[in-house]
């Protein structure tokens, strides 16, 4: 019994010693924690906090190296080094692989094989010599995440006791970091506000020294309570002088009084004053100011001398008027030159048509064909210049309609087939199935864009391919024109869309052309709300890309095709009103070769007189616009006023859209532009032929 009591007493004494040891240990830890709190309370940033913490931890946890990582979880993916005990671990790269997330959410983790953990995958094998085991904890404060890593070169360098020590320090660290973050934000806010206040004070000091405005303040009775001196010494800042000017202009005074009565801020109220007989302008701006009870005490504001600005505005308006006048004069000149060139060109091309249909030998046929191509080139140049003039003068408008984009490509290929085959060039087209059969767009201009691009591709390609690709992408129609031609050098790319510009100066001499085609294409594509660009490599080829919005077609009515176009015309009696002898001869020759009887009038008055003799003797009237004695427009108006119902077709060298509108408004039925081709004239006659003149 005595031995049992003795044994029990020994166990109690042993347990008491263990409790005393634990109590002593806890006291030491508490003193360490209190010491850490005391040290960290004086820390001004996170670096000082963690440096102090590591000094305390190393008393209770043995480690070889330590590292503190941080990141902003909202803006950063990788962690950066904040504190380290060795330069060797600073070079490591860290990214969250799951373990770090567990730690910042409250866990403390011991790793006995760090190389198997995702976070350590970026380390090199040699790095693991000092990192055979790791103890990791973390915390999240606001948007900032901090990770504490302790490294040991022993595989079992950390145990659960070390883990418990770190766990006990976590709340202390979090609380301290929260306090520091709050303190840093306050310090940052105070610093920013102080800087803003200092900058604001300096800003207003500078404004006050350099301002060209007057600063004024008035009460509700229009009496000055403050008035600064203007930097412009030629202006008087005397209140009496200003009030005298104001009283002499009641319209300005009443306007200011109205603004003051409604207590609304106002700005840029212009006031014309006279200083020593010279006219000057002042701009007034102001806003109401109030007492502590919210009662309006008057207005404060600035007065600015805007005389120079008004003079410059007047000069700019004059310059704009001069530029508009010059642009109008340019357009008028181009229209006149077009008319003057088209008139003789009409005779040239008309006679060429007649020669091609005449019995000539093979050599003469070659000559005539070359002459016709040259005349066509001249006509193309005239049309390009007119198109550019119309677009730049804002007198050009698109005329959208329902069109089939595939047909436009077919038309272009048919026109260029002969030229491409003569140069051993293959024309190819790929149209995707998703391209609509109908789109709402200006068909003529859409075809013109394609014709310019494909024509250029053919012109600058000697052998190989010219391809057109077309597909739809969303609400956009995408076009590409690719060639295997000479290409465009890089230093000329920025100028290629400028008017009268070629990719190379020698290009004009070798290939011809005005350099207007691409400029017109760019302007037309822009008017269609699209874009155009290109890629090119000299000696390899060029690809132009066009994006045009896809607009759904309008609902179509069923239109029965006019069979008169396919009908054979009976001989008709046609009155031709034309003052040019050469053009009289050409038109008469074209019509008589088709079997018609032609009567020529030298001006509009002669045409009216001939119609008055017998209104039924003619079937159709061809009327020139510009003629002496009486022009075609006035002649048409008078004929319609007399009740003449005969079809009247305009034959004119005036090719502008407004000329066509003028003809149609005068009562004409159609419009044919000179130079006239026999096929175009025949089609116009077929559109308006009387019913008795067809078979």
C-alpha positions in Angstrom: 0.0 0.0 0.0 2.8 2.3 0.9 4.7 1.5 -2.3 1.5 2.3 -4.3 1.1 5.6 -2.7 4.8 6.4 -3.3 4.4 5.5 -6.9 1.3 7.6 -7.3 3.2 10.5 -5.6 6.1 10.1 -8.0 3.7 10.3 -11.0 2.1 13.4 -9.6 5.4 15.1 -9.1 6.4 14.2 -12.6 3.2 15.6 -14.1 3.7 18.7 -11.9 7.1 19.2 -13.4 5.8 18.9 -16.9 3.1 21.4 -16.2 5.7 23.8 -14.7 7.8 23.3 -17.8 4.9 24.0 -20.1 3.9 27.0 -18.0 7.5 28.3 -18.2 7.5 27.7 -21.9 4.2 29.6 -22.4 5.5 32.4 -20.3 8.5 32.7 -22.5 6.4 32.6 -25.6 4.0 35.2 -24.2 7.0 37.4 -23.3 8.3 36.8 -26.8 4.8 37.7 -28.2 4.6 40.8 -26.1 8.1 41.7 -27.1 7.1 41.1 -30.8 4.0 43.3 -30.2 6.1 46.0 -28.8 8.6 45.8 -31.6 6.0 45.6 -34.3 4.0 48.4 -32.9 6.8 50.7 -33.9 7.0 49.2 -37.4 6.1 51.6 -40.2 5.7 49.0 -43.0 5.2 45.3 -43.7 9.0 44.7 -44.3 9.8 45.8 -40.7 6.9 43.7 -39.4 8.1 40.5 -41.0 11.8 41.2 -40.1 10.8 41.5 -36.5 8.6 38.5 -36.7 11.4 36.3 -38.1 13.7 37.3 -35.3 11.1 36.1 -32.7 10.2 32.9 -34.5 13.8 31.7 -34.8 13.9 31.4 -31.0 11.3 28.7 -31.2 11.4 27.2 -34.7 14.7 26.2 -36.3 15.0 27.1 -40.0 17.8 27.7 -42.5 16.1 30.3 -44.7 12.9 32.3 -44.7 11.0 34.1 -47.3 7.9 36.4 -47.3 5.9 36.7 -50.5 3.2 39.2 -51.3 0.8 40.0 -54.1 -2.4 41.9 -54.8 -5.0 39.2 -55.6 -7.1 41.6 -57.7 -4.3 42.7 -60.1 -1.4 40.3 -59.8 -0.9 36.6 -60.7 2.6 36.1 -59.5 4.0 36.6 -56.0 6.9 38.9 -55.4 9.6 38.7 -52.7 9.0 41.1 -49.7 11.5 39.8 -47.1 14.1 37.1 -47.3 17.0 35.9 -45.2 19.1 34.8 -48.1 19.7 36.1 -51.7 19.5 32.5 -52.9 15.8 32.3 -52.3 15.0 35.7 -53.7 15.5 34.5 -57.2 12.8 31.9 -56.9 9.6 32.4 -59.0 6.3 31.6 -57.3 2.7 31.1 -58.6 -0.3 29.8 -56.7 -0.9 26.1 -57.3 -3.5 25.5 -54.5 -1.3 25.2 -51.5 -0.8 29.0 -51.2 -4.6 29.4 -51.4 -5.1 27.0 -48.5 -2.6 28.9 -46.4 -4.0 32.4 -47.0 -7.4 31.0 -46.0 -6.1 30.0 -42.5 -4.0 26.8 -42.7 -0.4 26.2 -41.8 1.2 23.5 -43.9 4.3 21.3 -43.4 5.9 20.0 -46.6 8.3 17.0 -46.4 8.6 16.7 -50.2 8.3 20.2 -51.6 9.3 19.1 -55.1 5.9 17.3 -55.5 4.0 20.5 -54.8 2.9 22.7 -57.7 4.2 25.9 -56.2 7.7 24.5 -56.2 7.6 23.3 -59.9 9.5 26.4 -61.2 12.5 25.7 -58.9 15.7 24.1 -60.3 16.9 20.7 -58.8 19.9 22.5 -57.2 17.5 24.8 -55.3 16.0 21.9 -53.4 19.3 21.3 -51.6 18.4 24.1 -49.2 14.7 23.3 -49.3 14.2 19.7 -48.4 11.2 20.6 -46.2 9.1 23.7 -45.7 6.7 25.2 -43.3 4.1 27.6 -44.9 1.4 29.9 -43.6 -0.3 32.9 -45.0 -2.9 35.5 -44.5 -5.2 37.9 -46.4 -5.6 41.5 -45.4 -8.0 43.4 -47.7 -6.8 42.7 -51.2 -3.2 41.8 -50.2 -2.0 38.3 -49.7 1.1 37.4 -47.7 2.9 34.0 -47.6 5.5 33.1 -45.0 7.8 30.2 -46.0 10.4 28.7 -43.7 12.9 26.3 -45.3 15.0 23.5 -43.8 17.8 21.6 -45.5 16.7 18.5 -43.5 13.9 16.3 -44.9 12.1 16.3 -41.5 13.2 19.8 -40.4 9.7 20.8 -39.0 7.3 19.1 -36.7 3.8 19.8 -35.3 5.2 21.9 -32.4 6.7 24.3 -35.0 3.4 24.3 -36.7 1.6 25.3 -33.5 4.0 28.1 -32.8 3.4 29.6 -36.2 -0.4 29.2 -35.7 -0.2 31.2 -32.4 1.6 34.1 -34.2 -0.9 34.3 -37.1 -3.5 36.6 -35.3 -0.7 38.9 -34.1 0.6 39.3 -37.7 -2.8 39.9 -39.2 -3.7 42.5 -36.7 -0.4 44.3 -37.1 -0.7 44.3 -40.9 -4.2 45.6 -40.8 -3.1 48.5 -38.6 -0.1 49.2 -40.9 -2.3 49.0 -44.1 -4.8 51.4 -42.4 -1.9 53.7 -41.4 -0.4 53.6 -44.9 -3.7 54.4 -46.5 -4.1 57.4 -44.2 -0.6 58.6 -44.8 -1.0 58.2 -48.6 -4.3 60.0 -48.5 -2.9 62.8 -46.5 0.1 63.0 -48.8 -2.0 63.1 -51.9 -4.3 65.7 -50.5 -1.4 67.8 -49.3 0.2 67.6 -52.8 -3.1 68.5 -54.5 -3.6 71.5 -52.1 0.0 72.7 -52.7 -0.4 72.2 -56.5 -3.8 74.0 -56.4 -2.4 76.9 -54.5 0.6 77.2 -56.9 -1.7 76.8 -59.9 -3.9 79.7 -58.9 -0.9 81.8 -58.0 0.4 81.2 -61.6 -3.0 81.9 -63.1 -3.4 85.1 -61.1 0.1 86.3 -62.4 -0.4 85.4 -66.0 -4.2 85.6 -66.6 -5.3 87.8 -69.5 -8.7 88.1 -68.0 -10.3 90.6 -65.6 -11.7 89.3 -62.4 -14.8 91.0 -61.3 -17.5 90.8 -58.7 -20.8 92.7 -58.6 -23.7 92.9 -56.2 -27.4 92.5 -57.1 -27.5 96.2 -58.1 -24.8 95.9 -60.8 -22.3 97.7 -58.5 -18.7 96.5 -58.5 -17.4 95.1 -55.3 -14.2 93.9 -56.8 -12.4 94.5 -60.1 -8.9 93.5 -61.1 -6.7 95.2 -63.6 -6.5 93.5 -67.1 -3.1 92.5 -68.5 -4.0 94.5 -71.6 -3.2 98.1 -70.6 -5.1 99.5 -73.6 -8.4 98.6 -71.9 -9.8 100.6 -69.1 -10.7 98.7 -65.9 -12.4 101.7 -64.3 -15.9 100.8 -63.0 -17.3 104.0 -64.2 -15.9 103.6 -67.7 -17.2 100.0 -67.9 -20.7 101.0 -66.7 -20.7 103.9 -69.2 -20.0 101.4 -72.1 -22.7 99.1 -70.7 -25.3 101.9 -70.4 -24.7 102.8 -74.1 -25.6 99.2 -75.1 -29.0 98.4 -73.5 -29.3 95.1 -75.3 -26.2 93.7 -73.6 -27.1 95.3 -70.3 -30.6 93.8 -70.3 -29.2 90.4 -71.3 -26.9 90.4 -68.3 -29.7 91.6 -66.0 -31.9 88.8 -67.2 -29.2 86.2 -66.5 -28.5 87.7 -63.0 -32.2 87.6 -62.1 -32.5 83.8 -62.8 -29.3 83.2 -60.7 -27.9 80.9 -63.4 -24.2 80.7 -64.4 -23.4 82.2 -67.8 -20.4 82.0 -70.2 -19.2 83.6 -73.4 -21.5 86.5 -73.5 -19.9 88.7 -76.2 -19.8 92.4 -75.8 -18.5 94.9 -78.4 -16.9 98.0 -76.9 -15.1 100.9 -78.3 -11.7 102.0 -77.0 -10.2 105.2 -78.4 -12.3 104.8 -81.5 -11.3 101.2 -82.1 -13.7 98.3 -82.1 -12.9 95.6 -79.5 -14.7 92.5 -78.2 -15.0 91.2 -74.7 -16.3 87.9 -73.5 -18.1 87.8 -70.1 -18.5 84.7 -67.9 -19.9 84.5 -64.4 -21.7 82.6 -61.7 -23.7 83.6 -58.6 -22.3 83.5 -55.1 -24.2 83.1 -51.8 -24.0 83.9 -48.1 -24.2 81.2 -45.4 -28.0 81.3 -45.4 -28.1 80.6 -49.2 -29.1 84.2 -50.2 -27.6 85.3 -53.5 -25.2 88.1 -52.9 -24.3 88.8 -56.5 -22.1 87.4 -59.3 -18.4 86.7 -59.8 -16.6 86.0 -63.0 -14.1 87.0 -65.7 -14.0 89.3 -68.7 -11.7 88.3 -71.5 -10.5 90.3 -74.5 -11.4 88.3 -77.6 -10.7 90.9 -80.2 -7.9 88.9 -81.8 -10.1 85.7 -81.8 -12.9 87.5 -83.5 -10.5 88.9 -86.2 -9.1 85.4 -86.8 -12.6 83.9 -87.0 -13.5 86.6 -89.6 -10.3 85.8 -91.5 -11.0 82.1 -91.4 -14.5 82.7 -92.7 -13.1 84.7 -95.6 -10.5 82.0 -96.3 -13.2 79.4 -96.3 -15.3 81.4 -98.7 -12.3 81.8 -101.0 -11.6 78.1 -100.8 -15.2 77.2 -101.6 -15.2 79.7 -104.5 -11.9 78.2 -105.8 -13.3 74.7 -105.5 -16.5 75.7 -107.3 -14.4 77.4 -110.0 -12.3 74.2 -110.3 -15.4 72.0 -110.6 -16.9 74.5 -113.2 -13.6 74.4 -115.1 -13.5 70.6 -115.1 -17.1 70.4 -116.2 -16.4 72.9 -119.0 -13.2 71.1 -120.1 -15.1 67.8 -120.0 -17.7 69.3 -122.3 -15.1 70.8 -124.7 -13.2 67.5 -124.9 -16.2 65.3 -125.2 -17.6 67.3 -128.1 -14.7 66.6 -130.6 -14.2 63.1 -129.0 -17.8 62.3 -129.9 -17.0 62.8 -133.6 -13.8 60.8 -133.2 -15.4 57.8 -131.5 -18.5 57.9 -133.6 -16.5 57.8 -136.8 -14.4 55.0 -135.4 -17.6 53.0 -134.8 -18.5 53.6 -138.4 -15.1 52.6 -139.6 -15.2 49.4 -137.6 -18.5 48.5 -139.3 -17.2 49.4 -142.8 -15.4 47.0 -145.2 -11.7 47.6 -144.3 -8.7 45.4 -144.6 -7.0 43.6 -141.6 -4.2 46.2 -141.3 -6.7 49.1 -141.3 -8.8 47.2 -138.8 -5.8 47.0 -136.5 -5.2 50.8 -136.8 -8.9 51.6 -136.1 -8.9 49.2 -133.1 -5.8 51.0 -131.6 -7.4 54.4 -132.2 -10.5 53.2 -130.5 -8.5 52.0 -127.4 -6.7 55.3 -127.2 -10.0 57.2 -127.4 -11.5 54.9 -124.7 -8.4 55.7 -122.5 -8.9 59.4 -123.0 -12.6 59.0 -122.0 -11.6 57.0 -118.9 -9.2 59.8 -117.8 -12.0 62.4 -118.3 -14.4 60.3 -116.3 -11.9 59.8 -113.5 -11.2 63.5 -113.2 -14.9 64.3 -113.1 -15.6 61.6 -110.5 -12.8 63.0 -108.3 -14.1 66.5 -108.7 -17.7 65.5 -107.8 -16.6 63.6 -104.7 -14.3 66.3 -103.4 -16.9 69.1 -104.0 -19.6 67.1 -102.0 -21.8 67.2 -105.0 -21.6 63.4 -105.4 -24.2 61.1 -103.9 -24.7 57.4 -104.0 -27.8 55.9 -105.5 -28.3 52.6 -103.8 -30.5 49.9 -105.2 -30.9 46.1 -105.0 -28.0 44.6 -106.8 -26.4 41.1 -107.2 -22.7 41.4 -106.2 -21.9 38.3 -108.3 -23.2 40.0 -111.4 -20.9 43.0 -110.8 -17.9 40.6 -110.8 -19.1 39.0 -114.0 -19.5 42.4 -115.7 -15.9 43.4 -114.7 -14.4 40.1 -115.9 -16.2 40.3 -119.2 -14.8 43.8 -119.8 -11.2 42.8 -118.9 -11.3 39.3 -120.5 -9.6 40.4 -123.8 -6.8 42.3 -122.1 -6.1 39.6 -119.6 -6.0 36.8 -122.2 -3.6 38.9 -124.3 -1.2 39.0 -121.4 -1.5 35.3 -120.4 -3.3 36.3 -117.1 -5.9 34.0 -115.6 -8.9 35.7 -114.1 -10.4 33.7 -111.2 -13.2 34.4 -108.7 -14.3 32.7 -105.5 -17.6 33.7 -104.1 -18.6 32.1 -100.8 -22.1 30.6 -100.4 -22.9 33.0 -97.5 -22.8 36.0 -99.9 -26.4 37.2 -100.3 -27.9 37.2 -103.8 -29.1 40.7 -103.3 -27.6 43.6 -101.3 -28.7 47.2 -101.1 -25.9 49.3 -102.6 -25.0 51.6 -105.5 -24.5 49.1 -108.2 -22.7 51.4 -110.6 -20.2 52.5 -108.0 -19.8 49.0 -106.6 -18.9 47.8 -110.1 -16.6 50.9 -110.6 -14.6 49.9 -107.5 -14.2 46.4 -108.7 -13.3 47.6 -112.2 -10.6 49.9 -110.9 -9.0 47.3 -108.6 -9.2 44.4 -111.0 -8.2 46.7 -113.9 -5.1 47.8 -112.0 -4.3 44.2 -111.1 -4.4 43.3 -114.8 -2.5 46.4 -115.9 0.4 45.8 -113.5 0.6 42.0 -114.0 2.4 40.5 -117.0 1.7 36.8 -116.2 0.1 34.7 -113.5 -3.3 35.2 -111.8 -5.7 37.9 -110.8 -8.2 36.6 -108.2 -11.3 38.0 -106.6 -12.5 36.6 -103.3 -15.8 37.5 -101.8 -17.5 36.3 -98.6 -19.8 37.6 -95.8 -18.7 37.9 -92.2 -21.4 39.1 -89.9 -22.9 42.3 -91.3 -19.9 42.9 -93.5 -19.2 42.0 -97.1 -15.5 41.3 -97.5 -13.7 41.6 -100.9 -10.1 40.8 -101.8 -8.4 41.4 -105.2 -5.1 39.5 -105.4 -2.6 39.7 -108.2 0.9 38.4 -109.0 2.1 41.7 -110.5 4.9 44.1 -109.8 3.8 45.0 -106.2 4.2 48.3 -104.4 7.3 49.3 -102.5 7.0 49.9 -98.8 8.0 53.6 -98.9 5.1 54.4 -101.4 2.3 52.7 -99.4 1.3 55.8 -97.5 0.8 57.8 -100.7 -1.0 55.1 -102.8 -4.5 56.5 -102.2 -3.6 60.1 -102.8 -4.9 61.7 -106.1 -2.6 61.7 -109.1 -0.2 59.4 -107.3 1.4 56.3 -108.8 3.4 53.6 -106.9 6.4 54.7 -108.8 7.1 57.7 -111.0 8.2 55.3 -113.8 4.9 53.5 -113.6 3.1 56.3 -115.4 5.5 56.3 -118.3 5.4 52.5 -118.6 1.8 51.6 -117.9 -0.1 54.9 -118.3 -2.9 56.3 -116.2 -3.6 59.3 -114.1 -3.2 57.8 -110.6 -6.9 58.7 -109.8 -8.4 55.2 -109.7 -7.4 54.2 -106.2 -8.2 57.6 -104.8 -11.7 57.4 -106.2 -12.0 53.8 -104.8 -11.1 55.0 -101.3 -13.5 57.9 -101.4 -16.4 55.7 -102.8 -15.7 53.0 -100.2 -15.7 55.6 -97.4 -19.0 57.0 -98.7 -20.4 53.4 -98.4 -19.2 53.4 -94.7 -16.6 50.8 -95.6 -12.8 50.6 -95.5 -10.0 49.7 -97.9 -6.4 48.5 -97.3 -3.8 46.4 -99.0 -0.7 44.2 -98.5 2.0 44.1 -101.1 5.5 42.7 -101.8 7.5 44.1 -104.7 8.0 41.5 -107.4 5.5 39.1 -105.8 2.1 40.8 -105.9 -0.5 42.9 -104.2 -3.8 42.1 -102.4 -6.4 44.8 -101.8 -9.0 44.3 -99.0 -12.4 46.0 -98.9 -15.0 45.8 -96.2 -18.4 47.1 -97.0 -21.5 47.0 -94.7 -24.1 44.4 -95.7 -27.4 46.2 -96.0 -30.5 44.1 -96.5 -32.2 44.6 -99.9 -35.5 46.5 -100.1 -38.7 44.5 -100.8 -38.8 44.0 -104.6 -41.8 44.4 -106.8 -42.2 42.0 -109.7 -41.1 43.9 -112.8 -41.9 42.5 -116.2 -38.9 42.8 -118.5 -39.4 45.3 -121.4 -39.2 43.2 -124.5 -38.6 46.3 -126.7 -34.9 46.0 -125.9 -34.9 42.7 -127.8 -37.2 43.8 -130.5 -36.1 44.9 -133.9 -36.6 48.5 -134.7 -38.6 49.7 -137.7 -37.1 52.7 -139.6 -38.1 55.9 -137.8 -38.0 59.6 -138.6 -35.7 61.2 -136.0 -35.1 64.9 -135.4 -31.5 65.6 -134.2 -31.0 69.1 -132.6 -27.2 69.6 -132.7 -25.1 72.7 -133.4 -21.7 70.9 -134.1 -21.3 70.0 -137.7 -19.0 67.1 -136.9 -21.5 65.7 -134.3 -24.4 66.2 -136.8 -22.5 64.0 -139.3 -21.6 61.3 -136.7 -25.2 61.0 -135.2 -26.7 61.1 -138.7 -24.3 58.4 -139.9 -25.1 56.1 -137.0 -28.8 56.5 -137.4 -28.9 56.2 -141.2 -26.8 53.0 -141.1 -29.5 51.6 -138.8 -32.1 52.5 -141.4 -33.6 55.6 -139.9 -34.5 58.9 -141.6 -32.7 61.8 -139.9 -33.6 65.5 -140.0 -31.0 67.9 -138.4 -31.8 71.2 -136.6 -28.9 73.5 -135.8 -30.4 74.8 -132.6 -33.3 74.5 -130.2 -35.4 77.1 -132.0 -35.1 75.4 -135.3 -36.2 72.1 -133.7 -39.3 73.8 -132.3 -40.2 75.3 -135.6 -39.9 71.9 -137.3 -42.1 70.3 -134.7 -44.7 73.1 -135.1 -45.0 72.4 -138.8 -46.3 68.9 -138.3 -46.3 67.3 -134.8 -46.7 63.8 -136.1 -43.9 63.6 -138.7 -41.2 62.7 -136.1 -41.0 59.6 -133.9 -38.2 60.6 -131.5 -36.2 63.8 -130.8 -32.4 63.8 -129.9 -31.6 67.1 -128.2 -28.2 68.6 -127.5 -28.1 70.6 -124.2 -25.7 73.4 -125.2 -26.7 75.2 -128.5 -26.8 78.8 -129.7 -30.0 80.7 -130.1 -32.0 78.4 -127.8 -30.5 75.6 -125.7 -31.9 72.1 -125.4 -33.2 72.6 -121.9 -35.3 75.7 -122.9 -36.4 74.1 -126.1 -37.6 71.0 -124.3 -39.6 73.1 -121.8 -41.3 75.0 -124.6 -42.1 71.8 -126.5 -43.7 70.3 -123.4 -45.6 73.5 -122.7 -47.0 73.3 -126.3 -48.2 69.7 -125.5 -45.5 67.8 -127.5 -45.5 64.2 -126.2 -42.7 62.8 -128.4 -39.8 61.1 -126.6 -36.9 63.5 -126.1 -33.4 62.1 -125.4 -30.6 64.4 -124.3 -27.4 64.1 -126.2 -24.8 66.1 -124.2 -21.2 66.4 -123.4 -22.2 67.6 -119.9 -21.6 64.5 -117.8 -22.3 65.7 -114.3 -25.2 64.3 -112.3 -26.8 67.7 -111.9 -26.9 68.0 -115.7 -28.8 64.7 -115.9 -31.2 66.0 -113.2 -31.7 69.2 -115.1 -32.6 67.4 -118.3 -35.1 65.2 -116.6 -36.7 68.1 -114.8 -37.1 70.0 -118.0 -39.1 67.1 -119.5 -36.6 65.0 -121.3 -37.1 61.2 -121.2 -33.5 60.0 -121.2 -29.9 61.1 -121.1 -27.0 59.9 -123.3 -23.5 61.2 -122.6 -21.0 62.1 -125.4 -19.0 60.6 -126.9 -21.9 58.5 -128.2 -21.4 54.9 -129.1 -23.7 53.3 -131.5 -24.7 50.5 -129.1 -25.6 53.0 -126.4 -27.6 55.1 -128.8 -29.5 52.0 -130.1 -30.3 51.0 -126.5 -31.7 54.4 -125.7 -33.9 54.4 -128.8 -35.2 50.9 -127.9 -36.2 52.2 -124.4 -38.4 54.9 -125.8 -39.4 53.7 -129.3 -43.1 54.2 -130.1 -45.1 51.0 -130.3 -45.7 51.3 -134.1 -41.9 51.3 -134.7 -41.2 47.8 -133.4 -41.7 44.4 -134.9 
